[in-house]
Amino acid sequence: MNGLTSEIVHATAQHLLIVGVAIFVATSAGIPIGIACVRNRRSGRVVLRLIDMIQTIPSLALFGFLIPLPLIGGIGIRTAIVALILYSLLPVVRNTVTGIAGVDPLVVEAATALGMTERQRLMRIDLPLALPSIFGGIRIATVIAIGVATIAAAVGGGGLGTLIFRGVAMVDSTRILAGALPAAALAVAADLLFGALERLAARRLGV
Amino acid sequence: MAGSNGNAIVRGISLRIDSGESVAVIGRSGAGKTTLLRLLNGLATPSSGTVVIDGLALTGSGLAARRRRIGTILQAPALFPHLTVFENVATVPRLLEWPEERIRRTSAELLERLDMPFDRFAGRFPRSLSGGEQQRVGIARAMAAAPPLLLCDEPFSALDPIVRRDLQDSFVALRDRGDVTLLFVTHDVSEAFRVARRIVLVDSGLIVADLPSSEFVRSAHPLIHRFLDAARMPEAP
Protein backbone atom coordinates (compact mmCIF):
# COMPACT_ATOMS: atom_id res chain seq x y z
CA MET A 1 0.00 0.00 0.00
CA ASN A 2 1.59 3.32 -1.02
CA GLY A 3 1.67 6.34 1.22
CA LEU A 4 -1.40 8.15 -0.09
CA THR A 5 -3.60 5.05 0.01
CA SER A 6 -2.78 4.29 3.61
CA GLU A 7 -3.30 7.96 4.42
CA ILE A 8 -6.78 7.79 2.84
CA VAL A 9 -7.66 4.62 4.75
CA HIS A 10 -6.48 6.13 8.01
CA ALA A 11 -8.33 9.42 7.43
CA THR A 12 -11.53 7.63 6.41
CA ALA A 13 -11.47 5.52 9.56
CA GLN A 14 -10.91 8.62 11.66
CA HIS A 15 -13.73 10.41 9.81
CA LEU A 16 -16.10 7.53 10.49
CA LEU A 17 -15.13 7.51 14.15
CA ILE A 18 -15.82 11.25 14.59
CA VAL A 19 -19.15 11.09 12.77
CA GLY A 20 -20.15 7.80 14.38
CA VAL A 21 -19.56 9.03 17.93
CA ALA A 22 -21.27 12.36 17.22
CA ILE A 23 -24.36 10.76 15.65
CA PHE A 24 -24.57 8.18 18.43
CA VAL A 25 -24.54 10.87 21.12
CA ALA A 26 -26.84 13.21 19.18
CA THR A 27 -29.37 10.41 18.69
CA SER A 28 -29.21 9.21 22.31
CA ALA A 29 -29.76 12.77 23.50
CA GLY A 30 -31.96 14.02 20.65
CA ILE A 31 -34.76 11.46 20.91
CA PRO A 32 -35.38 12.08 24.65
CA ILE A 33 -35.16 15.85 24.05
CA GLY A 34 -37.71 15.48 21.24
CA ILE A 35 -40.03 13.48 23.51
CA ALA A 36 -39.72 16.12 26.23
CA CYS A 37 -40.49 18.86 23.68
CA VAL A 38 -43.72 17.10 22.71
CA ARG A 39 -44.76 16.67 26.34
CA ASN A 40 -44.14 20.29 27.34
CA ARG A 41 -45.23 22.23 24.30
CA ARG A 42 -44.28 25.66 25.60
CA SER A 43 -40.74 24.96 26.85
CA GLY A 44 -40.39 22.60 23.90
CA ARG A 45 -40.75 25.51 21.49
CA VAL A 46 -37.99 27.41 23.30
CA VAL A 47 -35.66 24.41 23.18
CA LEU A 48 -36.33 23.89 19.48
CA ARG A 49 -35.62 27.56 18.80
CA LEU A 50 -32.27 27.25 20.66
CA ILE A 51 -31.28 24.15 18.69
CA ASP A 52 -32.35 25.96 15.51
CA MET A 53 -29.97 28.80 16.39
CA ILE A 54 -26.98 26.47 16.78
CA GLN A 55 -27.63 25.32 13.22
CA THR A 56 -27.30 28.87 11.91
CA ILE A 57 -23.73 29.30 13.23
CA PRO A 58 -21.29 28.77 10.33
CA SER A 59 -19.44 25.54 11.00
CA LEU A 60 -15.94 27.01 10.89
CA ALA A 61 -17.04 29.67 13.42
CA LEU A 62 -18.58 27.03 15.70
CA PHE A 63 -15.33 25.07 15.73
CA GLY A 64 -13.55 28.33 16.54
CA PHE A 65 -15.93 29.20 19.38
CA LEU A 66 -15.40 25.80 20.97
CA ILE A 67 -11.61 25.89 21.04
CA PRO A 68 -11.24 28.20 24.09
CA LEU A 69 -13.85 26.32 26.15
CA PRO A 70 -12.50 24.22 29.00
CA LEU A 71 -13.08 20.44 29.00
CA ILE A 72 -14.95 20.22 25.69
CA GLY A 73 -12.72 22.57 23.66
CA GLY A 74 -9.11 22.67 22.66
CA ILE A 75 -7.38 21.60 19.51
CA GLY A 76 -8.20 18.10 18.39
CA ILE A 77 -10.80 15.42 17.88
CA ARG A 78 -12.86 16.29 20.97
CA THR A 79 -13.82 19.73 19.70
CA ALA A 80 -14.75 18.22 16.35
CA ILE A 81 -17.07 15.69 17.97
CA VAL A 82 -18.74 18.27 20.23
CA ALA A 83 -19.44 20.58 17.29
CA LEU A 84 -20.88 17.73 15.22
CA ILE A 85 -23.13 16.66 18.10
CA LEU A 86 -24.51 20.19 18.29
CA TYR A 87 -25.16 20.24 14.53
CA SER A 88 -26.74 16.81 14.49
CA LEU A 89 -29.20 17.54 17.29
CA LEU A 90 -31.61 19.60 15.22
CA PRO A 91 -32.66 17.02 12.61
CA VAL A 92 -32.99 14.28 15.25
CA VAL A 93 -34.98 16.40 17.73
CA ARG A 94 -37.16 17.98 15.08
CA ASN A 95 -38.02 14.71 13.38
CA THR A 96 -38.78 13.06 16.72
CA VAL A 97 -41.19 15.88 17.50
CA THR A 98 -42.76 15.74 14.03
CA GLY A 99 -43.05 11.96 14.19
CA ILE A 100 -44.75 11.83 17.57
CA ALA A 101 -46.98 14.83 16.91
CA GLY A 102 -48.00 13.20 13.62
CA VAL A 103 -49.48 10.10 15.25
CA ASP A 104 -53.22 9.93 14.50
CA PRO A 105 -54.99 11.55 17.49
CA LEU A 106 -57.72 8.89 17.30
CA VAL A 107 -55.08 6.19 17.75
CA VAL A 108 -53.64 8.08 20.72
CA GLU A 109 -57.13 8.39 22.20
CA ALA A 110 -57.80 4.68 21.69
CA ALA A 111 -54.56 3.81 23.52
CA THR A 112 -55.56 6.08 26.40
CA ALA A 113 -59.10 4.74 26.52
CA LEU A 114 -57.80 1.16 26.72
CA GLY A 115 -55.85 2.04 29.86
CA MET A 116 -52.27 2.68 28.77
CA THR A 117 -50.28 5.02 30.99
CA GLU A 118 -48.40 7.90 29.31
CA ARG A 119 -45.21 5.88 29.39
CA GLN A 120 -46.78 2.72 28.00
CA ARG A 121 -48.35 4.73 25.21
CA LEU A 122 -45.00 6.34 24.39
CA MET A 123 -43.15 3.02 24.20
CA ARG A 124 -45.85 0.92 22.51
CA ILE A 125 -47.60 3.40 20.24
CA ASP A 126 -45.99 6.84 19.83
CA LEU A 127 -42.35 5.84 19.30
CA PRO A 128 -42.97 2.86 17.00
CA LEU A 129 -45.24 5.01 14.84
CA ALA A 130 -42.72 7.87 14.83
CA LEU A 131 -39.86 5.56 13.83
CA PRO A 132 -39.80 6.34 10.08
CA SER A 133 -39.61 10.05 10.84
CA ILE A 134 -36.88 9.51 13.47
CA PHE A 135 -34.80 7.43 11.04
CA GLY A 136 -35.25 10.24 8.54
CA GLY A 137 -33.80 12.67 11.09
CA ILE A 138 -30.80 10.44 11.76
CA ARG A 139 -30.24 10.11 8.00
CA ILE A 140 -30.19 13.89 7.46
CA ALA A 141 -28.00 14.42 10.53
CA THR A 142 -25.47 11.82 9.35
CA VAL A 143 -25.21 13.16 5.80
CA ILE A 144 -24.69 16.71 7.12
CA ALA A 145 -22.18 15.53 9.75
CA ILE A 146 -20.06 13.70 7.16
CA GLY A 147 -19.77 16.93 5.17
CA VAL A 148 -19.19 19.25 8.11
CA ALA A 149 -16.60 16.86 9.62
CA THR A 150 -14.21 17.67 6.74
CA ILE A 151 -13.96 21.20 8.17
CA ALA A 152 -13.01 19.76 11.56
CA ALA A 153 -9.48 19.33 10.22
CA ALA A 154 -9.13 23.09 10.59
CA VAL A 155 -9.13 22.65 14.39
CA GLY A 156 -6.96 19.56 14.30
CA GLY A 157 -9.91 17.20 14.35
CA GLY A 158 -8.40 14.87 11.79
CA GLY A 159 -10.44 12.90 9.30
CA LEU A 160 -10.70 13.31 5.53
CA GLY A 161 -10.59 17.09 5.87
CA THR A 162 -6.87 16.79 6.66
CA LEU A 163 -6.23 15.59 3.10
CA ILE A 164 -8.41 18.31 1.61
CA PHE A 165 -6.79 21.12 3.60
CA ARG A 166 -3.33 19.84 2.73
CA GLY A 167 -4.33 19.54 -0.93
CA VAL A 168 -5.61 23.11 -0.96
CA ALA A 169 -2.43 24.41 0.68
CA MET A 170 -0.25 22.52 -1.80
CA VAL A 171 -2.57 23.28 -4.77
CA ASP A 172 -2.63 19.52 -5.31
CA SER A 173 -6.02 18.47 -6.69
CA THR A 174 -5.19 14.76 -6.40
CA ARG A 175 -4.87 15.21 -2.67
CA ILE A 176 -8.09 17.27 -2.50
CA LEU A 177 -9.91 14.52 -4.35
CA ALA A 178 -8.35 11.89 -2.08
CA GLY A 179 -10.22 13.56 0.77
CA ALA A 180 -13.34 14.71 -1.05
CA LEU A 181 -14.24 11.52 -2.91
CA PRO A 182 -14.28 9.20 0.12
CA ALA A 183 -16.27 11.83 2.06
CA ALA A 184 -18.85 11.98 -0.74
CA ALA A 185 -18.97 8.19 -0.92
CA LEU A 186 -19.54 7.96 2.84
CA ALA A 187 -22.39 10.48 2.63
CA VAL A 188 -24.06 8.56 -0.20
CA ALA A 189 -23.64 5.25 1.69
CA ALA A 190 -25.14 6.71 4.88
CA ASP A 191 -28.02 8.19 2.89
CA LEU A 192 -28.78 4.80 1.33
CA LEU A 193 -28.45 2.89 4.60
CA PHE A 194 -30.72 5.10 6.70
CA GLY A 195 -33.06 5.64 3.75
CA ALA A 196 -33.53 1.86 3.63
CA LEU A 197 -34.23 1.74 7.38
CA GLU A 198 -36.70 4.59 7.01
CA ARG A 199 -38.55 2.77 4.22
CA LEU A 200 -38.48 -0.50 6.13
CA ALA A 201 -40.08 1.12 9.17
CA ALA A 202 -42.60 2.93 6.99
CA ARG A 203 -43.53 -0.21 5.08
CA ARG A 204 -44.27 -1.97 8.35
CA LEU A 205 -46.71 0.83 9.09
CA GLY A 206 -48.21 0.61 5.62
CA VAL A 207 -47.51 4.19 4.64
CA MET B 1 -68.72 20.09 31.46
CA ALA B 2 -67.67 23.14 29.50
CA GLY B 3 -66.70 23.24 25.85
CA SER B 4 -63.85 25.23 24.35
CA ASN B 5 -66.12 28.28 24.06
CA GLY B 6 -67.00 28.07 27.74
CA ASN B 7 -70.57 26.94 27.15
CA ALA B 8 -71.59 23.78 28.94
CA ILE B 9 -71.86 20.77 26.63
CA VAL B 10 -73.75 18.66 29.12
CA ARG B 11 -75.17 20.06 32.35
CA GLY B 12 -77.34 18.97 35.22
CA ILE B 13 -76.92 15.37 34.15
CA SER B 14 -77.76 12.84 36.82
CA LEU B 15 -77.69 9.30 35.64
CA ARG B 16 -77.50 6.11 37.66
CA ILE B 17 -76.82 2.86 35.90
CA ASP B 18 -76.97 -0.38 37.85
CA SER B 19 -74.67 -3.23 37.00
CA GLY B 20 -76.08 -5.54 34.37
CA GLU B 21 -78.18 -2.81 32.76
CA SER B 22 -78.05 -2.00 29.07
CA VAL B 23 -78.64 1.66 28.34
CA ALA B 24 -78.81 3.35 24.96
CA VAL B 25 -78.18 7.07 24.85
CA ILE B 26 -79.86 8.65 21.86
CA GLY B 27 -80.05 12.22 20.71
CA ARG B 28 -79.38 14.43 17.72
CA SER B 29 -75.85 15.27 16.58
CA GLY B 30 -74.23 17.68 19.02
CA ALA B 31 -76.69 16.87 21.81
CA GLY B 32 -73.88 15.84 24.16
CA LYS B 33 -74.04 12.05 23.78
CA THR B 34 -70.36 11.60 23.07
CA THR B 35 -69.35 13.99 25.84
CA LEU B 36 -71.47 11.98 28.28
CA LEU B 37 -69.65 8.82 27.24
CA ARG B 38 -66.22 10.46 27.40
CA LEU B 39 -66.96 11.60 30.96
CA LEU B 40 -67.55 7.99 31.91
CA ASN B 41 -64.06 6.78 31.03
CA GLY B 42 -62.21 9.91 32.04
CA LEU B 43 -61.35 11.05 28.49
CA ALA B 44 -63.23 14.19 29.53
CA THR B 45 -63.27 15.66 33.03
CA PRO B 46 -66.36 17.35 34.41
CA SER B 47 -65.94 21.03 35.34
CA SER B 48 -68.26 20.30 38.24
CA GLY B 49 -69.75 17.13 39.62
CA THR B 50 -68.33 13.63 39.81
CA VAL B 51 -68.45 10.40 37.94
CA VAL B 52 -68.63 7.41 40.25
CA ILE B 53 -68.01 3.88 39.05
CA ASP B 54 -68.18 0.92 41.45
CA GLY B 55 -68.51 3.35 44.34
CA LEU B 56 -65.24 5.13 43.47
CA ALA B 57 -64.98 8.60 41.97
CA LEU B 58 -63.27 8.56 38.58
CA THR B 59 -60.29 10.85 39.11
CA GLY B 60 -56.67 11.24 38.03
CA SER B 61 -54.96 8.73 40.29
CA GLY B 62 -55.02 5.20 38.94
CA LEU B 63 -57.21 6.27 36.04
CA ALA B 64 -55.22 4.26 33.48
CA ALA B 65 -55.55 1.07 35.51
CA ARG B 66 -59.29 1.61 35.98
CA ARG B 67 -59.79 2.14 32.26
CA ARG B 68 -58.60 -1.43 31.69
CA ARG B 69 -61.83 -2.55 33.35
CA ILE B 70 -63.89 -0.34 31.04
CA GLY B 71 -64.26 -1.44 27.45
CA THR B 72 -64.48 1.59 25.17
CA ILE B 73 -65.50 1.21 21.54
CA LEU B 74 -65.22 4.46 19.63
CA GLN B 75 -66.80 5.56 16.38
CA ALA B 76 -63.56 5.10 14.46
CA PRO B 77 -61.95 1.77 15.38
CA ALA B 78 -58.51 3.51 15.43
CA LEU B 79 -56.62 0.22 15.44
CA PHE B 80 -52.89 0.39 16.10
CA PRO B 81 -51.55 0.33 12.53
CA HIS B 82 -48.16 -1.17 13.42
CA LEU B 83 -49.64 -4.13 15.29
CA THR B 84 -51.28 -7.26 13.93
CA VAL B 85 -54.93 -8.13 14.54
CA PHE B 86 -53.87 -10.45 17.37
CA GLU B 87 -51.57 -7.85 18.95
CA ASN B 88 -54.35 -5.26 18.77
CA VAL B 89 -56.79 -7.57 20.52
CA ALA B 90 -54.13 -8.55 23.07
CA THR B 91 -53.56 -4.94 24.16
CA VAL B 92 -55.48 -4.88 27.44
CA PRO B 93 -54.73 -8.49 28.49
CA ARG B 94 -51.03 -7.66 28.02
CA LEU B 95 -51.39 -4.52 30.14
CA LEU B 96 -52.98 -6.76 32.76
CA GLU B 97 -50.06 -9.19 32.36
CA TRP B 98 -52.14 -12.24 31.60
CA PRO B 99 -50.17 -15.37 30.69
CA GLU B 100 -49.59 -15.42 26.92
CA GLU B 101 -51.37 -18.74 26.50
CA ARG B 102 -54.57 -17.35 28.05
CA ILE B 103 -54.34 -14.20 25.89
CA ARG B 104 -54.11 -16.34 22.75
CA ARG B 105 -57.03 -18.53 23.73
CA THR B 106 -59.31 -15.62 24.72
CA SER B 107 -58.46 -13.58 21.61
CA ALA B 108 -59.04 -16.58 19.34
CA GLU B 109 -62.45 -17.28 20.92
CA LEU B 110 -63.50 -13.67 20.71
CA LEU B 111 -62.48 -13.25 17.07
CA GLU B 112 -64.13 -16.55 16.08
CA ARG B 113 -67.39 -15.36 17.62
CA LEU B 114 -67.12 -12.13 15.65
CA ASP B 115 -66.83 -14.25 12.53
CA MET B 116 -63.12 -13.67 12.02
CA PRO B 117 -61.32 -17.04 11.99
CA PHE B 118 -58.20 -16.63 14.11
CA ASP B 119 -55.92 -18.57 11.75
CA ARG B 120 -56.83 -16.33 8.87
CA PHE B 121 -56.81 -12.95 10.59
CA ALA B 122 -54.45 -13.06 13.60
CA GLY B 123 -51.31 -12.14 11.68
CA ARG B 124 -52.82 -9.52 9.40
CA PHE B 125 -52.32 -5.80 9.75
CA PRO B 126 -55.25 -3.37 10.07
CA ARG B 127 -54.60 -1.74 6.69
CA SER B 128 -55.44 -5.02 4.93
CA LEU B 129 -58.90 -5.26 6.55
CA SER B 130 -62.24 -3.90 5.36
CA GLY B 131 -64.06 -1.28 7.44
CA GLY B 132 -66.37 -3.89 8.95
CA GLU B 133 -63.45 -6.17 9.82
CA GLN B 134 -61.57 -3.29 11.43
CA GLN B 135 -64.63 -2.42 13.48
CA ARG B 136 -64.87 -6.05 14.62
CA VAL B 137 -61.22 -6.02 15.71
CA GLY B 138 -61.96 -2.80 17.60
CA ILE B 139 -64.83 -4.53 19.40
CA ALA B 140 -62.67 -7.55 20.20
CA ARG B 141 -59.88 -5.26 21.44
CA ALA B 142 -62.27 -3.47 23.80
CA MET B 143 -63.79 -6.71 25.09
CA ALA B 144 -60.67 -8.87 25.27
CA ALA B 145 -60.25 -8.67 29.04
CA ALA B 146 -64.02 -9.09 29.64
CA PRO B 147 -64.55 -5.62 31.14
CA PRO B 148 -67.62 -5.38 33.38
CA LEU B 149 -68.52 -2.01 31.82
CA LEU B 150 -68.77 -1.38 28.09
CA LEU B 151 -69.01 2.09 26.57
CA CYS B 152 -69.82 2.30 22.88
CA ASP B 153 -69.91 5.48 20.83
CA GLU B 154 -71.81 4.88 17.58
CA PRO B 155 -69.47 2.02 16.76
CA PHE B 156 -71.39 0.90 13.67
CA SER B 157 -72.34 4.24 12.17
CA ALA B 158 -69.81 4.13 9.33
CA LEU B 159 -70.86 0.69 8.08
CA ASP B 160 -73.31 -0.44 5.43
CA PRO B 161 -76.71 -1.54 6.79
CA ILE B 162 -76.15 -5.26 6.28
CA VAL B 163 -72.73 -5.41 7.95
CA ARG B 164 -74.17 -3.15 10.60
CA ARG B 165 -77.02 -5.54 11.33
CA ASP B 166 -74.60 -8.49 11.46
CA LEU B 167 -72.37 -6.69 13.90
CA GLN B 168 -75.27 -5.61 16.09
CA ASP B 169 -76.33 -9.25 16.36
CA SER B 170 -72.87 -10.59 17.19
CA PHE B 171 -72.39 -7.71 19.60
CA VAL B 172 -75.64 -8.49 21.41
CA ALA B 173 -74.63 -12.16 21.56
CA LEU B 174 -71.29 -11.20 23.14
CA ARG B 175 -73.05 -8.88 25.55
CA ASP B 176 -75.49 -11.57 26.64
CA ARG B 177 -72.70 -14.04 27.39
CA GLY B 178 -70.99 -11.92 30.01
CA ASP B 179 -71.98 -10.05 33.11
CA VAL B 180 -71.72 -6.70 31.47
CA THR B 181 -73.13 -3.24 31.97
CA LEU B 182 -73.60 -1.45 28.69
CA LEU B 183 -73.86 2.17 27.69
CA PHE B 184 -74.41 2.56 23.98
CA VAL B 185 -74.47 5.93 22.25
CA THR B 186 -76.30 6.08 18.94
CA HIS B 187 -78.56 8.32 16.92
CA ASP B 188 -80.34 5.35 15.42
CA VAL B 189 -83.51 4.46 17.34
CA SER B 190 -83.81 0.95 15.94
CA GLU B 191 -80.23 0.24 16.98
CA ALA B 192 -81.06 1.55 20.46
CA PHE B 193 -83.99 -0.86 20.73
CA ARG B 194 -81.86 -3.73 19.50
CA VAL B 195 -78.98 -3.34 21.95
CA ALA B 196 -80.55 -1.83 25.08
CA ARG B 197 -83.44 -2.27 27.47
CA ARG B 198 -83.37 1.30 28.71
CA ILE B 199 -83.24 4.41 26.57
CA VAL B 200 -81.96 7.82 27.61
CA LEU B 201 -82.75 10.74 25.35
CA VAL B 202 -80.30 13.64 25.45
CA ASP B 203 -81.04 17.03 23.96
CA SER B 204 -78.93 20.22 24.23
CA GLY B 205 -76.83 18.68 26.98
CA LEU B 206 -79.80 17.66 29.15
CA ILE B 207 -81.45 14.32 29.78
CA VAL B 208 -85.02 14.85 28.56
CA ALA B 209 -86.25 11.28 28.88
CA ASP B 210 -85.04 8.15 30.64
CA LEU B 211 -87.36 5.19 30.06
CA PRO B 212 -87.40 1.42 29.70
CA SER B 213 -87.48 0.71 25.95
CA SER B 214 -90.97 -0.81 26.28
CA GLU B 215 -92.33 2.53 27.56
CA PHE B 216 -90.28 4.61 25.17
CA VAL B 217 -92.56 3.93 22.20
CA ARG B 218 -95.60 5.05 24.20
CA SER B 219 -94.08 8.30 25.40
CA ALA B 220 -95.83 11.54 24.52
CA HIS B 221 -92.57 13.49 24.39
CA PRO B 222 -92.44 15.44 21.08
CA LEU B 223 -88.75 14.71 20.42
CA ILE B 224 -89.32 10.99 20.97
CA HIS B 225 -92.11 11.17 18.41
CA ARG B 226 -89.84 12.81 15.90
CA PHE B 227 -87.21 10.10 16.45
CA LEU B 228 -89.76 7.32 16.05
CA ASP B 229 -91.25 8.97 12.96
CA ALA B 230 -87.85 9.33 11.38
CA ALA B 231 -87.11 5.65 11.91
CA ARG B 232 -90.41 4.47 10.38
CA MET B 233 -90.30 2.76 7.00
CA PRO B 234 -92.22 4.63 4.30
CA GLU B 235 -95.41 2.92 3.12
CA ALA B 236 -94.95 1.13 -0.17
CA PRO B 237 -96.83 3.01 -2.94
Interface residues (C-beta under 8 A of the other chain):
Chain A: D104 L106 V107 E109 A110 A111 T112 A113 L114 G115 M116 T117 Q120 R124 I125 P128 L129 R204 L205 G206
Chain B: N41 L43 A64 A65 R66 R67 R68 R69 I70 T72 L74 A76 P77 A78 L79 F80 P81 H82 T91 V92 L95 F125 R127 G138 R141 A142
